[in-house]
Structure formats: structure tokens, C-alpha cells
Amino acid sequence: MSEPVRPPLAPTVVGRWVAERARLAPGALALVGAEQRYTYRELDELSSAVARGLVARGVGPGDRVAVVSENRPEVVLLLFACAKAGAILFPMNWRLTNAELAPQLDLMSPRLWVASEAQRARVDGSLTDRWGHPERLEWVLSELAVAGEGRALPEVAEDAGLLVIATSGTTGRPKGVLLTHANFFWTNLSLDFVAPITDSDVVLQVLPQFHIGGWNVQPMQAWLKGATVLLESSFDAGRVLDLIERERVTTMAGVPTTLLMVGEHPRFATADLSSLRHVVVGGAAMPATVAARWSERGVALHQGYGLTEAGPNVFCLDARDAAAHPCTVGHPYPFVDVALVDPITGSMVEGPGEGELLVRGPGVFPGYWHDEAATASVLVDGWLRTGDIASRDADGYYSIAGRVKEMFVSGGENVYPVEVENVLTSFPGVVCAAVVGVDHSRWGETGVAYVEVAPGDAIDLDALEAHCRVRLAGYKVPTRLVVVDELPRNAVGKIDKARLRALAAAVGQP
């Protein structure tokens, strides 16, 4: 029998990835969930069948498919089906309330809306009055796979949209970050240059699928390279250790909070981590104490910095460089260009210096969904304005000082919270820290620091303040230090500074 003719798709088109892996290694294990296991042949055939079903349902190129679900293999099938049908997947944050989901649906106007059984049960009220009940994810895929038999699939261009990730700015109005097939390809190719994956790897995936890290920080790279992905519906530190041991996990990705929680688990010190080659970590500054705990267990950490609009990867710090260049995020990924611009004068910063970080490259998004004004504010002269202040040292290593809007001015001097937070987390017993600026009658603004300590530890605040004064200029030293059991975090584990600012303001001036 002759080999079936494959459409002349560019390698940058994501639907081609799984098709090629199915041809090269059809029996290789691609995806493992709690109850399902898919080979590359099964993933390719099922996603193609669902793609044809989407076409039969009138979902065409550029149409949106919204899904509200915990991490599930069905969402992966839906992503590859959208890739083949030319549609755009919109994975929604299942931790949001109905009131928060409604404006996102209004923005995206999906042609098809589905939800897992658990999430479908809690969707009601004004949301269903406007959009009706979502179809059940588990059922609709089976129906689509049958309904589309015989349908032809469109040819998909590399600049076609594939995924939209919802974000919100200071206005609270939702924005949709649109990422294309080409964005996916170049982001994952650059990641593979730094933290490579092979077809013998077993990748543990715990980051949520409504976050770009749930796709473009290892999972899509794994399917591009023919590896196996273990997909966890939610994060549990003890289960992570169990899976590493039982499934011989070779690599995984997380945010500092997840690594902190695994590192604090009672079994961490004795768990068999010998199979784990490396861990990719990003999303927030990595506390030195947490990094040291993993390093002591012989696990290499690839640290980095990114943002959804960049696909997300921008900077990477190899494990071999971390000790010599602490508190940095390393160098730009391959195929990523960066620059620093003075936020006041608008002039480019040459050599060592500090300024707003600009990014460009084939991984950078083309714009926000149906929001030309927001797009124009961040994509300027071919560069993505990140809104982050970064510094570059004489060796070309970069550090992130904080958001332009998080910066506060104390006594006429600029203070960037991340710089202070790095000093705080270098103090024994401090596992995480967050600094926010508050009004001050004398200095204009000063910093309030919230520090999270290891369970059972006690912190001498006088000693912590002295630690800061040795390492920071006086105006950068927080005027109030507050110990908390746990810092507030959002759905992907990032510290919720808006809540801390409100808390600090309610307490009053330091």
C-alpha cells in the first residue's frame, strides 16, 4: 500500500508535528493522563477526526473554540484538532468565577464552547443566560470524531492563530494574547537549543493549560521531539515525587512556588530523583534558598524569564551559570533579540545599564485579540515593550528589576522591588518575599516587605533588616517587614501584589 499523501504544510504548522511523529514512531507513547494513554498514531488519528468534526460543525479557520477544564488529555486532542482545522483554542481559567469568565466569552465569541464535567456543573446564572451551557468536553469530542467522517481539512498557514491566552491589565478589562503556529514553532525550537528533549524523555506536566507555560514550556516541545508527556490534572507535591520515582520522569517545568512546595515535602530529602535530568523554572524570581535545596539533591535548574506576549521564553540561565551569576536571568534564548530603552528619554541603552526591556523575534505575538489600541501600545517599531525594567552587566547577563509600574520613588530615588526581594530571599529561612511601595509623608513612598518563611522557622526581623542594610542603599531598605505564613498567589502561582498593596495601604504609613 502506498504511503498516504500528506498536505504540503510548512514544518512551522503545529498540526504537522504530531502527524510526522505518528509516521516515524506510531507506537511511541505520546500522552498519559489519569485514565487515558495515547500513542502518537492515536493522537494523530483522533485529533484529525475531531478536526474534521469541527469543520462539519461549521468551525472554520479563525473561529474560536473555548474550553473550561482542568488539565486533561482531551484538551490536548482539542488543541491539535484546532491546529488541523485552522481554528483557535481558547483555554479559560477554571479558577475564575462566572462573573470573570463572562467578559472573556464576550471578547472571544467562540463558535464552540465546551467544559469538563466538573466545570460544567458549576457554570450557571448570568453566564449561561448569555452563552448557554457549555457542551461536555468528554462527550463532544466523541461526537465530533464521528460527525466529520469524510470531511476535508483546510490548508493552514504558519501565521494563522492557534491559541489565545487571556490576560488583564491595570484596567481589569480582559485582553486575549493571540499566538500563531509560527510563534509556537520558534518558541519551542529555541527552548530545545537550551534545555533539549529527546524521544526517550518522560516529561511531567503540572502547569495549568490556561497558562502559556502549560503548552510552550515543555509539552509542545515534547510532542515536537517525540517524547512522552505525563499530564497531571492539578498540582500535588507528594504525587509529583511519586510520579518521578514510579514513571522515571526525566524532566519537568514549574514556577518557584511549585518547586518550593515539592522541596518542603517530607519525602523530598529521600525521594529517588536519579532519573530527573533537569527542571525548567520561570514565572517569577527564583528564591536562592529554593534553588539551593534542589541543587543539593543533584537536580539541575534551568531558570528563565518570559511573558505570554513573547511566547513566552525570553531569557535563560543555565544551571552551570547560576552559581556564578546569582539573581540574573542569564542571556536571551536563541532567535530572541532584546534591547534596553531609557524609560524617560526613550534612547537605547548601550553596554552595561538599565532600562525598559524590549523584545523581538519570531516568537513574539502579532497582537491582542480585536484590541488595536492595546496592541499599538506594546508593539512599537517592531519591538515588544514588556513594561519590565531590566539591567545588563558587563558580561551580558540580564537581571529583572521589576515592572515599570511597580517601581516606586523613595526620597527621589527609584526603587525596583525585585532587587530588594532578591536580597530578602538570600537571608536564611526566607523562602519567598514581596515588596510593594506605599505612601510616606516624608519620603513620598517607601517599601513594605512581606516575607514567607519555611514551616517551623522563626525570623529575627532586626537581623533581617541589618542583612538588607549591608546589601542595599538606605532608601531601598523596607521601612516595614511583615512575616506571613503564606504569600497570596494567583492561579499560576505568581505573587498577587495587588492584594499586598491593598493590605499595606489599609495598615497605613510605615
Secondary structure, DSSP 4 states (H G I P E B T S, - for coil): -PPPPPP---TTSHHHHHHHHHHH-TTSEEEE-SS-EEEHHHHHHHHHHHHHHHHHTT--TT-EEEEE-SS-HHHHHHHHHHHHHT-EEEEE-TTS-HHHHHHHHHHH--SEEEE-HHHHHH--THHHHHH-PPEEHHHHHHHHHHHTTTPPPPP--TTSEEEEEEEE-TT--EEEEEEEHHHHHHHHHHHHHHS---TT-EEEE-S-TTSTHHHHTTHHHHHHHT-EEEE-SS--HHHHHHHHHHHT--EEEE-HHHHHHHHHSTTTTTS--TT--EEEE-SS---HHHHHHHHHTT-EEEEEEE-GGG-SEEEEE-HHHHTTSTT--BEEPTT-EEEEE-TTT-PBPPSSEEEEEEEESTTS--EETT-HHHHHHHEETTEEEEEEEEEE-TTS-EEEEEETTT-EEETTEEE-HHHHHHHHHTSTTEEEEEEEEEEETTTEEEEEEEEEE-TT----HHHHHHHHHHHS-GGGS-SEEEEESS--B-TTS-B-HHHHHHHHHHH---
